[in-house]
């Protein structure tokens, strides 16, 4: 039975939840998530929205995938382009809808980061489990993993650390101080993976969503042989 419509709807739902998670973390004023660190710093320096800088950086990841993989870049991965458009719009929508979220006290900011991490973890589980298509941030890590021969999880960790380092350098170049990267960035890097594992161990819905992909006869839309181990943690059972 073809469950692609259901899987696609769940994938989009996961992106919506992810965008709110990133917005929650960002609104805390303690830095954003590691994958969004470069776009966020750019949005602070230039007169463009967070969503627009996210779109530009993700397009760079897609182009780099094509360069690195060449003939091994599957045409289906071009679906990352419309996915990028939608996600970038969702980032701006989420930031706009959370206009009222302006935590002042330290404990309020930390709480916002933790809540954002929980939302982001839930969104990641729902987005990845249907196995529809990789988002650009995952796609570039997979491409680097293929080219270097490294494990996906290991390459993901190196990639994330590199993103944070670049964002820190950009921050000092642009502002002469740390802006857009902070405690919240580190906390999200440590918490989200742990929360994803907790969700998968505690609830059955990730496995049920994954079963929709396993039961389909339409083939693997995303040309991803195994998405269960992403970023060093288990996304689905």
Backbone as a chain_set.jsonl record, in Angstrom:
{"seq": "XXXXXXXXXXXXXXXXXXXXXXXXXXXXXXXXXXXXXXXXXXXXXXXXXXXXXXXXXXXXXXXXXXXXXXXXXXXXXXXXXXXXXXXXXXXXXXXXXXXXXXXXXXXXXXXXXXXXXXXXXXXXXXXXXXXXXXXXXXXXXXXXXXXXXXXXXXXXXXXXXXXXXXXXXXXXXXXXXXXXXXXXXXXXXXXXXXXXXXXXXXXXXXXXXXXXXXXXXXXXXXXXXXXXXXXXXXXXX", "coords": {"N": [[0.86, -1.194, 0.0], [0.534, 2.25, -0.776], [1.847, 4.667, 1.144], [2.784, 7.192, 0.816], [1.548, 9.839, 0.687], [0.702, 10.161, 3.395], [3.147, 9.894, 4.715], [4.518, 12.08, 3.658], [2.994, 14.181, 4.647], [3.473, 13.892, 7.38], [6.193, 14.386, 7.397], [6.248, 17.113, 6.672], [4.873, 18.118, 8.88], [6.756, 17.546, 10.831], [8.767, 19.349, 10.049], [7.472, 21.778, 10.552], [7.199, 21.682, 13.345], [9.912, 21.555, 14.014], [10.77, 24.116, 13.185], [9.507, 25.757, 15.056], [10.78, 24.86, 17.337], [13.438, 25.711, 16.889], [12.961, 28.45, 16.82], [12.088, 28.915, 19.469], [14.429, 28.319, 20.911], [16.145, 30.249, 19.852], [14.841, 32.645, 20.557], [15.415, 32.793, 23.213], [17.694, 34.192, 23.541], [20.204, 33.261, 24.025], [21.78, 32.268, 22.091], [21.464, 30.229, 19.123], [20.382, 27.025, 17.7], [22.928, 24.632, 16.722], [22.958, 23.995, 13.945], [21.685, 26.13, 12.887], [23.27, 28.247, 13.467], [25.148, 29.719, 11.81], [23.395, 30.881, 9.78], [21.843, 32.473, 11.541], [23.643, 34.306, 12.715], [24.38, 35.661, 10.403], [21.93, 36.838, 9.797], [21.749, 38.7, 11.79], [23.649, 40.517, 11.091], [23.151, 41.382, 8.446], [20.554, 43.051, 6.502], [18.373, 41.124, 6.25], [15.985, 38.46, 6.652], [15.952, 35.856, 9.189], [14.958, 33.501, 8.135], [15.527, 33.848, 5.406], [18.346, 33.903, 5.333], [18.754, 31.352, 6.243], [17.716, 29.905, 4.099], [19.593, 30.59, 2.071], [22.043, 29.557, 3.071], [21.388, 26.834, 3.253], [20.952, 26.279, 0.549], [23.553, 26.47, -0.313], [24.575, 24.172, 0.912], [23.222, 22.219, -0.573], [24.237, 22.632, -3.177], [26.926, 22.023, -2.684], [26.668, 19.32, -2.111], [26.058, 18.311, -4.649], [28.432, 18.909, -5.983], [30.317, 17.41, -4.532], [29.346, 14.747, -4.708], [28.784, 14.349, -7.392], [28.198, 12.252, -10.023], [26.957, 10.517, -8.319], [25.045, 11.855, -7.024], [21.773, 11.664, -6.414], [18.951, 12.31, -8.457], [16.519, 12.593, -7.094], [17.205, 13.865, -4.782], [17.072, 16.518, -5.301], [14.707, 17.342, -4.386], [15.224, 18.486, -2.04], [15.385, 21.195, -2.482], [12.707, 22.456, -2.772], [11.918, 21.704, -0.218], [13.693, 23.145, 1.327], [12.853, 25.753, 0.726], [10.278, 25.766, 1.894], [10.909, 25.226, 4.595], [12.477, 27.436, 5.261], [10.648, 29.512, 5.05], [8.95, 28.725, 7.111], [10.602, 29.12, 9.314], [10.719, 31.935, 9.504], [7.99, 32.44, 9.894], [7.527, 31.142, 12.331], [9.243, 32.573, 14.036], [7.939, 35.012, 13.891], [5.381, 34.409, 14.959], [6.048, 33.895, 17.543], [6.538, 36.341, 18.675], [5.954, 37.445, 21.119], [7.482, 36.124, 22.931], [9.876, 36.884, 25.005], [12.05, 36.318, 26.995], [13.451, 37.405, 30.069], [14.772, 37.09, 32.614], [17.489, 34.964, 33.795], [16.766, 32.281, 34.387], [14.396, 32.086, 32.969], [15.289, 32.296, 30.357], [16.899, 30.016, 30.12], [14.942, 28.079, 30.518], [13.402, 28.514, 28.226], [15.212, 27.686, 26.278], [15.47, 24.951, 26.92], [12.821, 24.046, 26.582], [12.596, 24.625, 23.869], [14.511, 22.833, 22.874], [13.262, 20.391, 23.452], [11.002, 20.575, 21.816], [12.276, 20.709, 19.33], [13.53, 18.212, 19.272], [11.305, 16.49, 19.198], [10.234, 17.292, 16.736], [12.322, 16.515, 15.009], [12.23, 13.716, 15.239], [9.667, 13.132, 14.149], [10.005, 14.196, 11.601], [12.089, 12.723, 10.416], [11.44, 9.972, 10.649], [9.419, 9.177, 8.644], [10.978, 8.853, 6.37], [11.214, 10.373, 3.902], [12.62, 12.513, 2.467], [15.952, 13.767, 2.658], [16.828, 16.59, 4.624], [18.649, 19.595, 3.769], [20.781, 20.043, 5.646], [21.274, 17.486, 6.674], [21.783, 16.195, 4.316], [24.244, 17.258, 3.307], [25.994, 16.333, 5.234], [25.761, 13.594, 4.871], [26.81, 13.422, 2.263], [29.473, 14.224, 2.715], [30.195, 12.159, 4.38], [30.078, 9.971, 2.639], [32.061, 10.638, 0.754], [34.38, 10.883, 2.343], [34.409, 8.504, 3.675], [33.813, 8.244, 6.294], [31.962, 7.53, 9.37], [28.492, 8.325, 9.557], [27.477, 9.518, 11.93], [29.855, 10.363, 13.205], [30.927, 12.165, 11.327], [28.873, 14.004, 11.381], [29.086, 15.125, 13.948], [31.594, 16.403, 13.751], [30.984, 18.183, 11.699], [28.968, 19.783, 12.883], [30.407, 20.964, 14.996], [32.215, 22.422, 13.487], [30.473, 24.221, 12.219], [29.633, 25.762, 14.427], [32.087, 26.862, 15.198], [32.744, 28.411, 12.941], [30.597, 30.198, 13.0], [31.144, 31.514, 15.387], [33.571, 32.806, 14.759], [32.663, 34.474, 12.67], [30.919, 36.042, 14.151], [32.634, 37.526, 15.853], [34.068, 38.882, 13.908], [32.069, 40.445, 12.681], [30.816, 41.827, 14.856], [32.614, 42.18, 16.903], [32.349, 40.859, 19.23], [30.754, 38.093, 20.966], [27.912, 37.065, 19.375], [24.74, 35.703, 18.715], [25.601, 33.13, 19.049], [25.955, 30.97, 21.768], [25.451, 29.934, 25.185], [23.029, 28.626, 24.832], [23.372, 27.419, 22.354], [25.283, 25.437, 22.862], [23.917, 23.952, 24.818], [21.695, 23.031, 23.34], [23.002, 21.437, 21.482], [23.858, 19.377, 23.107], [21.54, 18.446, 24.376], [19.409, 17.843, 22.516], [19.874, 15.446, 21.022], [19.873, 13.537, 23.103], [17.263, 13.826, 24.028], [15.872, 12.986, 21.772], [16.526, 10.262, 21.706], [15.278, 9.527, 24.09], [12.581, 9.989, 23.473], [12.205, 8.069, 21.459], [12.634, 5.73, 22.897], [10.595, 5.801, 24.747], [8.076, 6.215, 23.539], [5.773, 4.814, 21.106], [5.068, 5.805, 18.659], [7.154, 6.715, 16.833], [8.174, 4.331, 15.706], [5.894, 3.349, 14.49], [5.441, 5.28, 12.551], [7.76, 4.936, 11.013], [7.222, 2.414, 10.077], [5.394, 2.846, 8.072], [6.937, 3.658, 5.91], [8.472, 1.369, 5.521], [6.577, -0.44, 4.713], [5.757, 0.417, 2.274], [5.631, 0.086, -1.295], [6.753, 1.707, -3.122], [9.401, 2.262, -3.29], [12.498, 3.811, -2.234], [12.169, 7.048, -1.769], [13.96, 9.022, -1.081], [16.438, 7.987, -1.535], [18.033, 7.131, 0.527], [19.933, 4.952, 2.278], [20.0, 4.311, 5.012], [18.587, 5.909, 7.6], [18.451, 5.782, 10.256], [20.455, 6.28, 12.037], [21.362, 9.219, 12.834], [23.374, 11.927, 13.282], [24.626, 10.685, 15.376], [22.793, 9.621, 17.094], [19.912, 7.584, 17.732], [17.192, 7.742, 15.571], [14.908, 6.461, 14.841], [13.318, 3.341, 15.544]], "CA": [[0.0, 0.0, 0.0], [1.324, 3.461, -0.884], [1.599, 5.602, 2.239], [3.575, 8.392, 0.568], [0.868, 11.066, 1.128], [0.758, 10.238, 4.852], [4.545, 10.118, 5.084], [4.863, 13.458, 3.288], [2.304, 15.063, 5.597], [4.204, 13.79, 8.642], [7.465, 15.06, 7.159], [5.986, 18.551, 6.757], [4.549, 18.386, 10.282], [8.035, 17.567, 11.542], [9.445, 20.615, 9.739], [6.759, 22.85, 11.269], [7.59, 21.572, 14.752], [11.327, 21.936, 14.077], [10.915, 25.567, 13.066], [9.123, 26.334, 16.339], [11.843, 24.533, 18.278], [14.556, 26.625, 16.624], [12.53, 29.788, 17.227], [12.089, 28.949, 20.934], [15.821, 28.396, 21.355], [16.692, 31.54, 19.423], [14.203, 33.721, 21.313], [15.961, 32.838, 24.568], [18.787, 35.162, 23.555], [21.444, 32.603, 24.466], [22.316, 31.575, 20.926], [20.512, 29.34, 18.47], [20.885, 25.665, 17.527], [24.182, 24.62, 15.97], [22.721, 23.96, 12.502], [21.189, 27.455, 12.493], [24.158, 29.275, 14.014], [25.662, 30.6, 10.754], [22.308, 31.734, 9.269], [21.373, 33.45, 12.52], [24.65, 35.372, 12.799], [24.245, 36.447, 9.168], [20.697, 37.636, 9.877], [21.996, 39.794, 12.72], [24.546, 41.473, 10.447], [22.606, 41.913, 7.2], [19.12, 43.394, 6.582], [17.522, 40.057, 5.713], [15.4, 37.676, 7.733], [16.55, 34.589, 9.609], [14.53, 32.501, 7.155], [16.233, 34.061, 4.147], [19.729, 33.44, 5.476], [18.666, 29.887, 6.323], [17.547, 29.44, 2.72], [20.855, 30.76, 1.335], [23.035, 28.6, 3.576], [20.957, 25.489, 2.859], [21.212, 26.141, -0.888], [24.986, 26.187, -0.402], [24.756, 22.75, 1.241], [22.726, 21.418, -1.699], [25.219, 22.765, -4.262], [28.114, 21.276, -2.284], [26.359, 17.895, -2.291], [26.167, 18.023, -6.081], [29.858, 18.973, -6.33], [31.018, 16.304, -3.888], [28.859, 13.429, -5.14], [28.781, 14.307, -8.854], [27.261, 11.277, -10.592], [26.278, 9.779, -7.251], [23.964, 12.697, -6.497], [20.523, 11.147, -6.966], [18.029, 13.402, -8.821], [15.459, 12.761, -6.095], [17.681, 14.755, -3.726], [16.699, 17.89, -5.657], [13.531, 17.671, -3.571], [15.7, 19.315, -0.934], [15.191, 22.609, -2.815], [11.414, 22.916, -2.256], [11.913, 21.511, 1.233], [14.423, 24.288, 1.86], [11.978, 26.917, 0.602], [9.23, 25.655, 2.907], [11.479, 25.33, 5.942], [12.924, 28.811, 5.458], [9.431, 30.287, 5.317], [8.468, 28.319, 8.435], [11.455, 29.77, 10.313], [10.248, 33.317, 9.669], [6.635, 32.396, 10.459], [7.65, 30.772, 13.747], [9.815, 33.72, 14.751], [6.896, 36.017, 13.961], [4.318, 33.977, 15.862], [6.575, 33.919, 18.913], [6.995, 37.706, 18.939], [5.726, 37.769, 22.528], [8.432, 35.39, 23.76], [11.061, 37.705, 25.258], [12.48, 36.008, 28.365], [14.39, 38.385, 30.602], [15.597, 36.467, 33.645], [18.342, 33.852, 33.37], [16.022, 31.018, 34.449], [13.419, 32.111, 31.88], [16.02, 32.033, 29.123], [17.286, 28.603, 30.132], [13.706, 27.319, 30.322], [13.054, 28.648, 26.813], [16.129, 26.83, 25.526], [15.122, 23.549, 27.195], [11.548, 23.793, 25.894], [12.914, 24.611, 22.449], [15.201, 21.569, 22.578], [12.259, 19.323, 23.477], [10.201, 20.739, 20.597], [13.139, 20.365, 18.203], [13.72, 16.759, 19.301], [10.063, 15.891, 18.704], [10.147, 17.559, 15.304], [13.3, 15.679, 14.318], [11.72, 12.344, 15.199], [8.547, 13.065, 13.215], [10.484, 14.533, 10.258], [12.986, 11.697, 9.871], [10.829, 8.642, 10.643], [8.743, 8.778, 7.403], [11.983, 8.576, 5.345], [10.76, 10.975, 2.653], [13.789, 13.107, 1.817], [16.857, 14.404, 3.61], [16.925, 18.043, 4.603], [20.007, 19.943, 3.332], [21.771, 19.871, 6.709], [21.605, 16.07, 6.724], [22.3, 15.803, 3.01], [25.653, 17.595, 3.168], [26.737, 15.429, 6.113], [25.79, 12.292, 4.183], [27.747, 13.543, 1.147], [30.818, 14.226, 3.292], [30.423, 10.808, 4.892], [30.337, 9.109, 1.482], [33.339, 11.028, 0.14], [35.499, 10.635, 3.262], [34.347, 7.145, 4.196], [33.577, 8.282, 7.734], [30.622, 7.211, 9.849], [27.599, 9.479, 9.496], [27.433, 10.166, 13.233], [31.133, 11.024, 13.455], [31.001, 13.318, 10.429], [27.871, 14.965, 11.859], [29.647, 15.823, 15.097], [32.638, 17.292, 13.234], [30.302, 19.214, 10.93], [28.298, 20.69, 13.816], [31.441, 21.735, 15.695], [32.74, 23.362, 12.498], [29.471, 25.285, 12.058], [29.693, 26.635, 15.597], [33.362, 27.586, 15.14], [32.622, 29.426, 11.892], [29.657, 31.206, 13.486], [31.851, 32.294, 16.411], [34.509, 33.683, 14.053], [31.869, 35.492, 11.991], [30.374, 36.926, 15.173], [33.68, 38.458, 16.281], [34.401, 39.729, 12.754], [30.976, 41.389, 12.452], [30.392, 42.619, 16.012], [33.687, 42.345, 17.875], [31.959, 40.12, 20.429], [29.952, 36.909, 20.676], [26.494, 37.341, 19.111], [24.07, 34.648, 17.963], [26.112, 31.84, 19.502], [26.154, 31.063, 23.204], [25.141, 28.781, 26.025], [21.912, 27.912, 24.223], [23.903, 26.608, 21.253], [25.924, 24.27, 23.474], [22.872, 23.151, 25.473], [20.899, 22.347, 22.313], [23.844, 20.392, 20.893], [23.951, 18.274, 24.056], [20.235, 17.954, 24.81], [18.467, 17.383, 21.488], [20.104, 14.023, 20.744], [19.425, 12.764, 24.263], [15.802, 13.871, 24.04], [15.399, 12.141, 20.673], [16.633, 8.881, 22.178], [14.252, 9.329, 25.115], [11.293, 9.897, 22.778], [12.138, 6.781, 20.765], [12.543, 4.644, 23.874], [9.386, 5.929, 25.563], [6.848, 6.212, 22.758], [5.721, 3.867, 20.001], [4.707, 6.433, 17.389], [8.221, 6.758, 15.823], [8.229, 3.046, 15.014], [4.706, 3.238, 13.644], [5.667, 6.132, 11.383], [8.776, 4.271, 10.202], [6.607, 1.24, 9.452], [4.725, 3.283, 6.85], [7.939, 3.646, 4.851], [8.896, -0.009, 5.295], [5.501, -1.199, 4.082], [5.494, 0.946, 0.936], [6.256, -0.593, -2.429], [7.135, 2.716, -4.105], [10.844, 2.465, -3.3], [12.997, 4.834, -1.334], [12.106, 8.333, -2.444], [15.096, 9.875, -0.758], [17.685, 7.312, -1.851], [18.813, 7.077, 1.745], [19.961, 3.575, 2.682], [19.734, 4.144, 6.43], [18.494, 7.195, 8.277], [18.165, 5.532, 11.661], [21.53, 6.808, 12.851], [21.644, 10.565, 12.353], [23.99, 12.783, 14.292], [25.137, 9.91, 16.48], [21.731, 9.121, 17.941], [18.905, 6.828, 17.016], [16.024, 8.543, 15.276], [13.753, 5.571, 14.792], [13.69, 1.973, 15.906]], "C": [[0.898, 1.247, 0.0], [0.933, 4.454, 0.207], [2.321, 6.919, 2.023], [2.859, 9.683, 0.972], [0.925, 11.256, 2.647], [2.169, 10.566, 5.324], [4.956, 11.562, 4.793], [4.234, 14.449, 4.262], [3.025, 15.061, 6.945], [5.552, 14.503, 8.545], [7.299, 16.58, 7.298], [5.659, 18.952, 8.191], [5.834, 18.467, 11.105], [8.794, 18.854, 11.295], [8.797, 21.782, 10.483], [7.185, 22.861, 12.737], [9.046, 21.993, 14.931], [11.51, 23.449, 14.06], [10.541, 26.259, 14.373], [10.183, 26.06, 17.399], [13.024, 25.473, 18.13], [14.209, 28.034, 17.077], [12.548, 29.933, 18.752], [13.512, 29.118, 21.462], [16.398, 29.767, 21.051], [16.151, 32.693, 20.247], [14.747, 33.834, 22.744], [17.1, 33.845, 24.676], [20.098, 34.591, 24.052], [22.123, 31.877, 23.315], [21.27, 30.641, 20.352], [21.098, 27.941, 18.354], [22.108, 25.673, 16.616], [23.969, 24.669, 14.463], [22.258, 25.323, 11.987], [22.129, 28.587, 12.891], [24.684, 30.238, 12.948], [24.55, 31.472, 10.162], [21.872, 32.816, 10.255], [22.353, 34.605, 12.668], [24.566, 36.27, 11.569], [23.021, 37.353, 9.223], [20.85, 38.815, 10.829], [22.839, 40.897, 12.079], [23.924, 42.144, 9.235], [21.092, 42.136, 7.305], [18.224, 42.381, 5.881], [17.044, 39.203, 6.88], [16.2, 36.414, 8.025], [16.201, 33.493, 8.609], [15.279, 32.625, 5.845], [17.682, 33.596, 4.227], [19.78, 31.924, 5.608], [18.544, 29.29, 4.928], [18.88, 29.49, 1.967], [21.908, 29.744, 1.773], [22.663, 27.176, 3.169], [21.141, 25.247, 1.359], [22.695, 25.856, -1.121], [25.25, 24.718, -0.103], [24.311, 21.862, 0.087], [23.718, 21.445, -2.862], [26.477, 21.961, -3.936], [27.892, 19.769, -2.397], [26.548, 17.484, -3.747], [27.631, 17.994, -6.519], [30.596, 17.754, -5.783], [30.638, 14.947, -4.465], [28.876, 13.255, -6.654], [27.751, 13.299, -9.357], [26.489, 10.491, -9.56], [25.171, 10.613, -6.592], [22.671, 12.282, -7.174], [19.576, 12.305, -7.266], [16.929, 13.647, -7.793], [15.882, 13.71, -4.982], [17.439, 16.234, -4.041], [15.41, 18.316, -4.955], [13.933, 18.494, -2.356], [15.459, 20.802, -1.193], [13.825, 23.106, -2.351], [11.285, 22.738, -0.747], [12.596, 22.695, 1.916], [13.569, 25.552, 1.821], [10.931, 26.913, 1.717], [9.787, 25.86, 4.309], [11.915, 26.758, 6.247], [11.745, 29.737, 5.753], [8.918, 29.997, 6.725], [9.294, 28.953, 9.552], [10.957, 31.189, 10.576], [8.857, 33.37, 10.29], [6.705, 32.105, 11.955], [8.219, 31.919, 14.571], [8.771, 34.827, 14.921], [5.806, 35.668, 14.953], [4.761, 34.013, 17.321], [7.122, 35.306, 19.277], [6.922, 38.066, 20.42], [6.747, 37.116, 23.448], [9.734, 36.185, 23.882], [11.517, 37.493, 26.696], [13.57, 36.968, 28.82], [15.342, 37.743, 31.611], [16.387, 35.278, 33.109], [17.563, 32.536, 33.331], [14.979, 30.948, 33.339], [14.094, 31.784, 30.54], [16.413, 30.567, 29.019], [16.068, 27.723, 29.886], [13.284, 27.357, 28.858], [13.934, 27.757, 25.945], [15.746, 25.362, 25.69], [13.822, 23.173, 26.494], [11.78, 23.714, 24.39], [13.604, 23.322, 22.031], [14.214, 20.4, 22.524], [11.399, 19.371, 22.217], [11.01, 20.302, 19.38], [13.368, 18.863, 18.127], [12.488, 16.047, 18.756], [9.936, 16.086, 17.204], [11.109, 16.712, 14.503], [12.806, 14.25, 14.171], [10.634, 12.204, 14.14], [9.001, 13.333, 11.78], [11.261, 13.386, 9.614], [12.305, 10.343, 9.709], [10.122, 8.262, 9.338], [9.697, 8.464, 6.254], [11.548, 9.091, 3.973], [11.93, 11.547, 1.869], [14.658, 13.731, 2.894], [16.758, 15.916, 3.49], [18.381, 18.383, 4.279], [21.092, 19.742, 4.384], [22.191, 18.428, 6.89], [22.28, 15.636, 5.439], [23.778, 16.084, 2.847], [26.51, 16.693, 4.048], [26.848, 14.046, 5.47], [26.789, 12.325, 3.035], [29.187, 13.5, 1.647], [31.183, 12.842, 3.811], [30.78, 9.846, 3.756], [31.731, 9.376, 0.906], [34.529, 10.668, 1.036], [35.542, 9.201, 3.767], [34.115, 7.096, 5.692], [32.155, 7.906, 8.098], [29.774, 8.476, 9.877], [27.622, 10.249, 10.815], [28.698, 10.944, 13.547], [31.27, 12.285, 12.609], [30.04, 14.403, 10.882], [28.416, 15.786, 13.02], [30.7, 16.826, 14.638], [32.014, 18.468, 12.482], [29.657, 20.25, 11.848], [29.304, 21.574, 14.556], [32.022, 22.799, 14.762], [31.78, 24.521, 12.291], [29.545, 26.282, 13.208], [30.964, 27.487, 15.558], [33.307, 28.709, 14.105], [31.704, 30.553, 12.346], [30.321, 32.107, 14.531], [32.812, 33.283, 15.752], [33.758, 34.818, 13.352], [31.334, 36.522, 12.986], [31.404, 37.961, 15.606], [34.088, 39.393, 15.148], [33.35, 40.813, 12.572], [30.765, 42.362, 13.62], [31.497, 42.887, 17.039], [33.402, 41.653, 19.187], [31.112, 38.915, 20.005], [28.485, 37.285, 20.544], [25.906, 36.183, 18.298], [24.515, 33.246, 18.309], [26.378, 31.959, 20.995], [25.833, 29.784, 23.931], [24.021, 27.943, 25.418], [22.35, 27.005, 23.091], [24.503, 25.31, 21.795], [24.879, 23.349, 24.098], [22.061, 22.377, 24.435], [21.698, 21.213, 21.672], [23.903, 19.156, 21.792], [22.595, 17.632, 24.344], [19.395, 17.294, 23.723], [18.63, 15.894, 21.191], [19.613, 13.127, 21.864], [17.911, 12.703, 24.32], [15.207, 13.012, 22.93], [15.434, 10.675, 21.084], [15.547, 8.574, 23.197], [12.868, 9.177, 24.483], [11.141, 8.531, 22.112], [12.015, 5.6, 21.724], [11.204, 4.637, 24.591], [8.095, 5.733, 24.771], [6.929, 5.256, 21.568], [5.498, 4.533, 18.648], [5.862, 6.549, 16.399], [8.319, 5.468, 15.015], [7.047, 2.868, 14.073], [4.85, 4.09, 12.393], [6.674, 5.473, 10.446], [8.187, 3.08, 9.453], [5.876, 1.613, 8.166], [5.689, 3.243, 5.671], [8.337, 2.217, 4.503], [7.848, -0.814, 4.535], [5.184, -0.727, 2.668], [6.234, 0.153, -0.133], [6.766, 0.384, -3.46], [8.626, 2.97, -4.149], [11.204, 3.576, -2.343], [13.083, 6.152, -2.063], [13.382, 9.133, -2.251], [16.435, 9.252, -1.098], [18.617, 7.304, -0.646], [18.794, 5.653, 2.265], [19.638, 3.355, 4.15], [19.737, 5.495, 7.116], [18.247, 7.009, 9.761], [19.239, 6.096, 12.576], [21.938, 8.167, 12.298], [22.201, 11.398, 13.494], [24.44, 12.016, 15.52], [24.062, 9.413, 17.42], [20.671, 8.463, 17.078], [17.655, 7.652, 16.813], [14.759, 7.693, 15.188], [14.219, 4.159, 15.04], [13.551, 1.058, 14.682]], "O": [[1.908, 1.284, 0.702], [-0.167, 5.007, 0.196], [2.459, 7.698, 2.967], [3.497, 10.561, 1.553], [1.165, 12.362, 3.132], [2.367, 11.399, 6.209], [5.658, 12.187, 5.588], [4.862, 15.432, 4.653], [3.169, 16.107, 7.577], [5.993, 15.145, 9.498], [8.102, 17.245, 7.952], [6.106, 19.996, 8.667], [5.984, 19.338, 11.961], [9.403, 19.401, 12.215], [9.49, 22.668, 10.983], [7.492, 23.912, 13.299], [9.379, 22.702, 15.881], [12.304, 23.996, 14.825], [11.18, 27.237, 14.761], [10.458, 26.905, 18.251], [13.555, 25.974, 19.121], [15.046, 28.735, 17.646], [12.979, 30.965, 19.269], [13.771, 29.943, 22.337], [17.06, 30.373, 21.893], [16.889, 33.612, 20.601], [14.557, 34.855, 23.405], [17.432, 34.298, 25.772], [20.998, 35.33, 24.452], [22.939, 30.981, 23.53], [20.298, 30.301, 21.025], [22.193, 27.688, 18.855], [22.302, 26.603, 15.834], [24.736, 25.331, 13.763], [22.416, 25.636, 10.808], [21.818, 29.758, 12.675], [24.669, 31.451, 13.158], [24.73, 32.684, 10.046], [21.568, 33.94, 9.856], [21.939, 35.762, 12.739], [24.667, 37.492, 11.677], [23.061, 38.491, 8.757], [20.154, 39.82, 10.688], [22.756, 42.061, 12.471], [24.134, 43.336, 9.008], [20.425, 41.483, 8.107], [17.417, 42.74, 5.024], [17.632, 39.225, 7.961], [17.012, 35.968, 7.215], [17.042, 32.659, 8.273], [15.63, 31.616, 5.233], [18.189, 32.968, 3.298], [20.725, 31.284, 5.147], [19.189, 28.29, 4.613], [19.248, 28.525, 1.297], [22.584, 29.143, 0.938], [23.533, 26.397, 2.78], [21.453, 24.13, 0.946], [23.051, 25.093, -2.019], [26.055, 24.082, -0.783], [24.957, 20.855, -0.201], [24.006, 20.409, -3.462], [27.031, 21.294, -4.809], [28.812, 19.026, -2.738], [27.128, 16.438, -4.038], [28.024, 17.154, -7.329], [31.402, 17.142, -6.484], [31.499, 14.096, -4.686], [28.973, 12.131, -7.147], [26.553, 13.48, -9.136], [25.479, 9.865, -9.879], [24.455, 10.13, -5.714], [22.487, 12.517, -8.368], [19.408, 13.192, -6.43], [16.46, 14.774, -7.638], [15.034, 14.296, -4.309], [17.58, 17.094, -3.172], [15.064, 19.497, -4.933], [13.09, 19.125, -1.718], [15.341, 21.586, -0.251], [13.762, 24.084, -1.606], [10.621, 23.529, -0.078], [12.135, 23.182, 2.948], [13.563, 26.331, 2.775], [10.723, 27.92, 2.395], [9.203, 26.584, 5.115], [11.74, 27.235, 7.368], [11.836, 30.628, 6.597], [8.503, 30.907, 7.443], [8.761, 29.286, 10.61], [10.792, 31.594, 11.726], [8.573, 34.24, 11.115], [6.021, 32.749, 12.75], [7.74, 32.204, 15.669], [8.72, 35.493, 15.955], [5.352, 36.529, 15.707], [3.935, 34.147, 18.224], [8.046, 35.429, 20.081], [7.706, 38.873, 20.918], [6.873, 37.501, 24.611], [10.579, 36.163, 22.986], [11.384, 38.392, 27.526], [14.486, 37.3, 28.066], [16.562, 37.841, 31.477], [16.014, 34.664, 32.109], [17.676, 31.769, 32.375], [14.703, 29.866, 32.821], [13.527, 31.081, 29.703], [16.277, 29.952, 27.962], [16.139, 26.744, 29.143], [12.855, 26.341, 28.31], [13.457, 27.146, 24.989], [15.703, 24.615, 24.712], [13.727, 22.109, 25.883], [11.229, 22.845, 23.716], [13.321, 22.778, 20.964], [14.318, 19.528, 21.661], [11.102, 18.336, 21.622], [10.495, 19.61, 18.502], [13.397, 18.297, 17.035], [12.601, 15.12, 17.954], [9.572, 15.159, 16.48], [10.758, 16.233, 13.425], [12.944, 13.643, 13.109], [10.666, 11.278, 13.328], [8.446, 12.762, 10.842], [11.111, 13.112, 8.423], [12.563, 9.637, 8.735], [10.213, 7.1, 8.941], [9.28, 7.871, 5.259], [11.517, 8.337, 3.001], [12.203, 11.122, 0.747], [14.153, 14.174, 3.926], [16.621, 16.455, 2.392], [19.264, 17.552, 4.489], [22.2, 19.317, 4.058], [23.344, 18.161, 7.227], [23.211, 14.831, 5.444], [24.507, 15.251, 2.309], [27.62, 16.325, 3.666], [27.901, 13.41, 5.521], [27.54, 11.368, 2.844], [30.026, 12.813, 1.065], [32.329, 12.405, 3.698], [31.673, 9.011, 3.897], [32.48, 8.445, 0.611], [35.56, 10.205, 0.548], [36.58, 8.731, 4.232], [34.209, 6.031, 6.302], [31.252, 7.951, 7.262], [30.27, 9.562, 10.181], [27.768, 11.472, 10.828], [28.637, 12.049, 14.087], [31.676, 13.338, 13.103], [30.349, 15.59, 10.781], [28.229, 17.001, 13.069], [30.7, 17.973, 15.085], [32.462, 19.607, 12.615], [29.785, 21.453, 11.619], [29.086, 22.774, 14.723], [32.287, 23.926, 15.179], [32.206, 25.672, 12.198], [29.523, 27.494, 12.993], [30.927, 28.683, 15.847], [33.767, 29.821, 14.361], [31.992, 31.726, 12.109], [30.088, 33.315, 14.556], [32.867, 34.452, 16.133], [34.163, 35.978, 13.428], [31.301, 37.719, 12.7], [31.085, 39.145, 15.715], [34.414, 40.555, 15.386], [33.689, 41.972, 12.334], [30.563, 43.558, 13.414], [31.335, 43.718, 17.933], [34.135, 41.838, 20.159], [30.797, 38.748, 18.827], [27.881, 37.771, 21.5], [26.502, 35.739, 17.317], [23.877, 32.273, 17.907], [26.965, 32.944, 21.443], [25.928, 28.691, 23.373], [24.049, 26.713, 25.476], [21.769, 25.94, 22.885], [24.264, 24.229, 21.257], [24.936, 22.13, 23.936], [21.772, 21.197, 24.63], [21.146, 20.158, 21.356], [23.987, 18.028, 21.304], [22.506, 16.418, 24.534], [18.735, 16.288, 23.982], [17.642, 15.163, 21.117], [19.01, 12.084, 21.615], [17.336, 11.657, 24.625], [14.165, 12.383, 23.116], [14.483, 9.933, 20.838], [14.96, 7.492, 23.178], [12.077, 8.336, 24.908], [10.081, 7.91, 22.189], [11.376, 4.596, 21.409], [10.727, 3.579, 25.001], [7.134, 5.153, 25.277], [8.016, 4.933, 21.088], [5.71, 3.912, 17.607], [5.605, 6.488, 15.197], [8.52, 5.497, 13.801], [7.186, 2.301, 12.989], [4.437, 3.685, 11.307], [6.474, 5.448, 9.231], [8.6, 2.774, 8.334], [5.751, 0.784, 7.265], [5.315, 2.845, 4.568], [8.519, 1.887, 3.331], [8.178, -1.75, 3.806], [4.436, -1.383, 1.944], [7.32, -0.377, 0.101], [7.17, -0.019, -4.551], [9.091, 3.789, -4.941], [10.341, 4.198, -1.724], [13.975, 6.354, -2.888], [13.827, 9.838, -3.156], [17.469, 9.907, -0.968], [19.832, 7.452, -0.782], [17.733, 5.173, 2.664], [19.064, 2.326, 4.508], [20.775, 6.151, 7.202], [17.878, 7.956, 10.456], [18.981, 6.364, 13.75], [22.768, 8.249, 11.394], [21.569, 11.547, 14.54], [24.622, 12.602, 16.588], [24.383, 8.833, 18.457], [20.543, 8.733, 15.884], [17.109, 8.203, 17.769], [13.659, 8.184, 15.441], [15.372, 3.817, 14.78], [13.817, -0.141, 14.774]]}, "num_chains": 1, "name": "protein.A"}
